[in-house]
Amino acid sequence: MYLPLSFGGYGLYFLFALPALLLGFWAQAKVRGAFQKYSKVRTYANFSGAQVARYVLDNSGMQSVKVEQTGGMLSDHYDPRTRTLRLSQDVYNGNSVAAAGIAAHEAGHAIQHGEDYAPLKLRSTLVPTVQIGSWLGPIIFAVGMMLGTAGDTVAWIGLILFALTAVFAIITLPVELDASRRAKEWLASSGVIYNNEMEGVHKVLDAAAWTYVAAAIQAISTVLYYAFILLGRRRD
């Protein structure tokens, strides 16, 4: 019986996963570096992130969306269930280029929600299933592997459940890229950000986009690893 957690399995896993892991570390370092650099660059308009978000929302007909402060660093997100945009302290209170870019990006998600943007709608629909599949899938897969060839069907069910995490990560890409596109276009035309400040906005949001690319590649690599060892056992 070939178990995925054998020594050979670990070596094979790193063969599949190491490039994605390295890309993930690089992307995280890049986004933190860009944020730290441009969080020190104050905008000429001197708007806080909260004011930028409120301005974007109000001028997009989204007056009902609330803007609140939340804890943590770079924990900014939009909650479609309560129609609330939550900004981390540095972004909510900051009057920097980085804060403006991130606040406008999150406001972009609220606008997507208001427009029933299809990829966002699909991603929101998948959330409960993905939450279950991300932890239950590997367990079912391992059980199937321990049952030997008789457990192939069980292992495939586990693999399919876990594969939903990769589908979710792939769908997340257009959602995030579109929110950044909206943020850049609005900031460039609103007068909140001057032309020479847009370089910082681009660098912060483009760096953040790489984290989603890395997450998608890592999820796909893990699914391919499980599929490879399952198909390899069948050949054996």
C-alpha positions in Angstrom: 0.0 0.0 0.0 1.4 3.4 -1.0 0.6 6.1 1.6 1.0 9.8 0.6 2.8 10.5 3.9 5.6 8.1 3.3 9.1 9.4 2.8 8.7 9.1 -0.9 5.4 10.9 -0.7 7.0 13.9 1.1 9.7 14.1 -1.6 7.0 14.0 -4.3 4.9 16.6 -2.4 7.8 19.1 -2.3 8.4 18.5 -6.0 4.9 19.6 -6.7 4.5 22.2 -3.9 7.9 23.9 -3.5 7.6 26.3 -6.5 4.2 27.5 -5.2 5.5 27.8 -1.7 8.4 29.9 -2.8 6.1 32.0 -4.9 3.9 32.5 -1.9 6.7 33.6 0.4 7.9 36.0 -2.3 4.4 37.4 -2.8 3.9 37.9 0.9 7.2 39.7 1.2 6.5 41.8 -1.8 3.0 43.0 -0.6 4.4 43.7 2.9 7.3 45.6 1.5 5.1 47.7 -0.8 2.7 48.4 2.0 5.4 49.5 4.4 7.0 51.7 1.8 3.9 53.5 0.6 2.2 53.6 3.9 4.8 56.3 4.7 3.9 58.3 1.6 1.2 60.8 2.5 -1.3 61.8 -0.2 -1.6 65.4 -1.2 -5.4 65.3 -0.7 -4.8 64.0 2.9 -7.8 61.7 2.8 -7.8 58.8 5.3 -8.5 55.3 4.0 -12.0 55.4 5.6 -12.7 58.7 3.8 -11.5 57.3 0.5 -13.7 54.2 0.9 -16.7 56.3 1.8 -16.1 58.6 -1.1 -15.9 55.7 -3.6 -19.0 54.1 -2.2 -21.1 57.2 -2.1 -20.2 58.2 -5.6 -21.1 54.7 -6.8 -24.5 54.7 -5.3 -23.5 52.5 -2.4 -24.5 54.7 0.5 -26.0 51.8 2.5 -22.6 50.0 2.8 -21.0 50.7 6.2 -17.3 51.4 6.7 -15.8 50.1 9.9 -12.4 49.6 11.5 -11.2 46.1 12.3 -8.2 44.6 14.1 -5.1 43.1 12.6 -2.6 44.1 9.9 -3.8 43.9 6.2 -7.0 42.3 7.4 -9.1 44.5 5.2 -12.1 42.9 3.6 -15.7 43.4 2.5 -18.4 41.3 4.2 -21.3 40.8 1.7 -23.5 39.3 4.4 -23.7 42.5 6.4 -22.8 44.9 3.5 -19.9 46.2 5.6 -16.4 47.2 4.5 -13.9 46.6 7.3 -10.5 48.3 7.2 -7.5 47.6 9.3 -6.4 50.4 11.6 -3.4 51.5 9.4 -5.7 51.7 6.4 -8.8 53.1 8.1 -6.9 56.0 9.8 -3.9 56.3 7.4 -3.8 59.1 4.9 -1.1 57.3 2.8 -1.0 56.2 -0.8 -1.1 52.5 0.4 -4.2 53.2 2.5 -6.0 54.9 -0.4 -5.3 52.0 -2.7 -6.4 49.3 -0.3 -9.5 51.2 0.7 -10.5 51.7 -2.9 -9.9 48.1 -3.7 -12.2 46.9 -0.9 -14.8 49.4 -2.0 -14.5 47.8 -5.4 -15.7 44.5 -3.9 -18.8 46.3 -2.4 -19.5 47.7 -5.9 -19.1 44.2 -7.4 -21.7 43.0 -4.9 -24.1 45.8 -5.8 -23.7 44.9 -9.5 -24.1 41.2 -8.9 -20.7 40.6 -10.5 -20.8 37.0 -11.5 -17.4 35.7 -10.3 -18.0 37.3 -6.8 -21.5 35.7 -6.7 -20.1 32.3 -7.6 -17.3 32.6 -5.1 -19.7 33.5 -2.3 -21.9 30.6 -3.2 -18.9 28.2 -3.0 -17.7 29.4 0.5 -19.7 26.9 2.7 -18.8 23.9 0.4 -15.1 24.9 0.3 -14.9 25.3 4.0 -16.1 21.7 4.4 -14.1 20.3 1.6 -10.8 21.9 2.7 -10.7 19.9 5.9 -12.9 16.9 5.1 -11.5 16.2 1.7 -7.9 15.2 2.8 -9.4 13.0 5.6 -11.6 11.1 3.2 -8.7 10.8 0.8 -6.4 9.4 3.5 -9.0 6.9 4.5 -9.4 5.8 0.9 -5.6 5.4 0.5 -5.5 3.2 3.7 -8.2 0.9 2.3 -5.9 0.0 -0.6 -7.2 -0.3 -4.2 -10.7 -1.1 -2.8 -10.7 2.5 -1.5 -10.1 4.2 -4.8 -13.7 5.5 -5.0 -13.4 6.9 -1.5 -10.1 8.5 -2.3 -11.5 10.1 -5.4 -14.4 11.6 -3.5 -11.9 13.1 -1.0 -9.9 14.5 -3.9 -12.9 16.1 -5.6 -14.0 17.7 -2.3 -10.5 19.1 -1.8 -10.3 20.2 -5.4 -13.0 22.7 -4.6 -10.4 24.8 -2.8 -8.5 25.1 -6.1 -11.6 26.1 -7.9 -12.3 28.7 -5.3 -8.7 30.1 -5.6 -9.0 30.3 -9.4 -12.4 32.1 -9.2 -10.9 34.5 -6.6 -8.4 35.8 -9.2 -10.8 37.6 -11.5 -12.7 38.9 -8.4 -9.5 40.5 -6.9 -8.1 41.7 -10.2 -11.4 43.4 -11.1 -11.6 45.1 -7.7 -8.0 46.4 -8.2 -8.9 47.6 -11.8 -11.9 49.5 -10.4 -9.8 51.0 -7.6 -7.1 52.2 -10.0 -9.5 53.7 -12.5 -11.5 55.5 -9.8 -8.5 56.9 -8.0 -6.9 58.0 -11.3 -10.0 60.0 -12.3 -11.3 61.2 -8.9 -8.7 63.8 -7.9 -8.2 61.9 -4.5 -4.9 60.7 -5.9 -2.6 62.8 -8.0 -0.9 61.3 -11.1 2.6 61.0 -9.5 1.0 59.0 -6.6 -0.6 56.4 -8.8 2.7 54.6 -9.1 2.5 53.7 -5.4 -1.1 52.5 -5.8 -0.2 50.3 -8.7 2.7 48.7 -6.8 0.7 48.0 -3.7 -2.3 46.5 -5.5 -0.2 44.6 -8.0 1.9 43.1 -5.2 -1.4 42.0 -3.5 -2.5 40.4 -6.7 0.5 38.1 -6.6 -0.6 36.6 -3.3 -3.8 35.4 -5.0 -1.9 34.0 -7.9 0.4 32.1 -5.5 -2.6 30.8 -3.5 -4.2 29.5 -6.7 -1.0 27.8 -7.9 -0.4 26.2 -4.5 -4.0 24.8 -4.4 -3.7 23.4 -7.9 -0.3 21.9 -7.1 -1.7 20.1 -4.0 -4.6 18.7 -6.0 -2.2 17.5 -8.7 0.0 15.8 -6.1 -3.0 13.9 -4.7 -4.1 12.9 -8.1 -0.6 11.8 -9.1 -0.2 9.4 -6.2 -3.7 8.0 -6.6 -3.2 7.4 -10.3 0.3 6.0 -9.5 -1.2 3.5 -7.1 -3.6 2.3 -9.7 -0.8 1.7 -12.2 1.1 -0.3 -9.6 
